[in-house]
Amino acid sequence: MGTIDATAAARPEKTLSSLEIIRNALRAAALASSGRDALDAAGDALRQLADLARVEVRYG
């Protein structure tokens, strides 16, 4: 399952917003072929949100 990494770009203005991360995760979970895939989508979103929080703290 391919996902977009919230910290893929070097500049903070290129990151996904929290709302976009959550929206993408909900869509991926709803369309997942199994409960495990849905949990993977949710876990990936949590990781992306944590990464985003770190970027926001780093760049203010």
Short mmCIF file of the C-alpha atoms (twelve columns), coordinates in Angstrom:
data_MODEL
# 
_entry.id   MODEL 
# 
loop_
_atom_site.group_PDB 
_atom_site.id 
_atom_site.type_symbol 
_atom_site.label_atom_id 
_atom_site.label_alt_id 
_atom_site.label_comp_id 
_atom_site.label_asym_id 
_atom_site.label_seq_id 
_atom_site.Cartn_x 
_atom_site.Cartn_y 
_atom_site.Cartn_z 
_atom_site.pdbx_PDB_model_num 
ATOM 1  C CA . MET A 1  0.000   0.000  0.000  1 
ATOM 2  C CA . GLY A 2  1.696   3.223  -1.134 1 
ATOM 3  C CA . THR A 3  1.343   6.337  0.930  1 
ATOM 4  C CA . ILE A 4  2.590   9.870  0.762  1 
ATOM 5  C CA . ASP A 5  5.199   10.670 3.372  1 
ATOM 6  C CA . ALA A 6  4.400   13.907 5.196  1 
ATOM 7  C CA . THR A 7  8.074   14.738 5.538  1 
ATOM 8  C CA . ALA A 8  9.204   13.789 2.053  1 
ATOM 9  C CA . ALA A 9  9.924   17.406 1.169  1 
ATOM 10 C CA . ALA A 10 12.735  19.338 2.774  1 
ATOM 11 C CA . ARG A 11 10.643  22.471 3.252  1 
ATOM 12 C CA . PRO A 12 7.703   22.586 5.705  1 
ATOM 13 C CA . GLU A 13 5.434   24.311 3.166  1 
ATOM 14 C CA . LYS A 14 5.535   21.112 1.101  1 
ATOM 15 C CA . THR A 15 4.093   18.917 3.870  1 
ATOM 16 C CA . LEU A 16 0.553   17.621 3.953  1 
ATOM 17 C CA . SER A 17 -1.791  19.264 6.413  1 
ATOM 18 C CA . SER A 18 -3.185  17.295 9.334  1 
ATOM 19 C CA . LEU A 19 -6.607  17.332 7.706  1 
ATOM 20 C CA . GLU A 20 -5.223  15.923 4.447  1 
ATOM 21 C CA . ILE A 21 -3.405  13.153 6.305  1 
ATOM 22 C CA . ILE A 22 -6.560  12.223 8.225  1 
ATOM 23 C CA . ARG A 23 -8.759  12.402 5.113  1 
ATOM 24 C CA . ASN A 24 -6.350  10.171 3.167  1 
ATOM 25 C CA . ALA A 25 -6.183  7.677  6.038  1 
ATOM 26 C CA . LEU A 26 -9.954  7.475  6.376  1 
ATOM 27 C CA . ARG A 27 -10.304 6.908  2.643  1 
ATOM 28 C CA . ALA A 28 -7.586  4.240  2.640  1 
ATOM 29 C CA . ALA A 29 -9.108  2.500  5.667  1 
ATOM 30 C CA . ALA A 30 -12.598 2.550  4.165  1 
ATOM 31 C CA . LEU A 31 -11.331 1.058  0.909  1 
ATOM 32 C CA . ALA A 32 -8.957  -1.442 2.527  1 
ATOM 33 C CA . SER A 33 -9.409  -5.069 1.582  1 
ATOM 34 C CA . SER A 34 -8.986  -6.269 5.168  1 
ATOM 35 C CA . GLY A 35 -9.073  -5.069 8.736  1 
ATOM 36 C CA . ARG A 36 -5.311  -5.411 8.902  1 
ATOM 37 C CA . ASP A 37 -4.891  -3.114 5.881  1 
ATOM 38 C CA . ALA A 38 -7.259  -0.605 7.496  1 
ATOM 39 C CA . LEU A 39 -5.173  -0.670 10.677 1 
ATOM 40 C CA . ASP A 40 -2.020  -0.214 8.604  1 
ATOM 41 C CA . ALA A 41 -3.564  2.888  7.018  1 
ATOM 42 C CA . ALA A 42 -4.469  4.262  10.451 1 
ATOM 43 C CA . GLY A 43 -1.014  3.509  11.829 1 
ATOM 44 C CA . ASP A 44 0.668   5.146  8.863  1 
ATOM 45 C CA . ALA A 45 -1.476  8.250  9.370  1 
ATOM 46 C CA . LEU A 46 -0.473  8.411  13.028 1 
ATOM 47 C CA . ARG A 47 3.186   8.194  12.006 1 
ATOM 48 C CA . GLN A 48 2.685   10.962 9.441  1 
ATOM 49 C CA . LEU A 49 0.958   13.167 12.031 1 
ATOM 50 C CA . ALA A 50 3.844   12.616 14.453 1 
ATOM 51 C CA . ASP A 51 6.338   13.477 11.697 1 
ATOM 52 C CA . LEU A 52 4.346   16.595 10.855 1 
ATOM 53 C CA . ALA A 53 4.334   17.664 14.505 1 
ATOM 54 C CA . ARG A 54 8.120   17.276 14.613 1 
ATOM 55 C CA . VAL A 55 8.510   19.376 11.454 1 
ATOM 56 C CA . GLU A 56 6.217   22.076 12.835 1 
ATOM 57 C CA . VAL A 57 8.172   22.223 16.094 1 
ATOM 58 C CA . ARG A 58 11.456  22.366 14.204 1 
ATOM 59 C CA . TYR A 59 10.376  25.166 11.843 1 
ATOM 60 C CA . GLY A 60 7.986   26.960 14.183 1 
# 
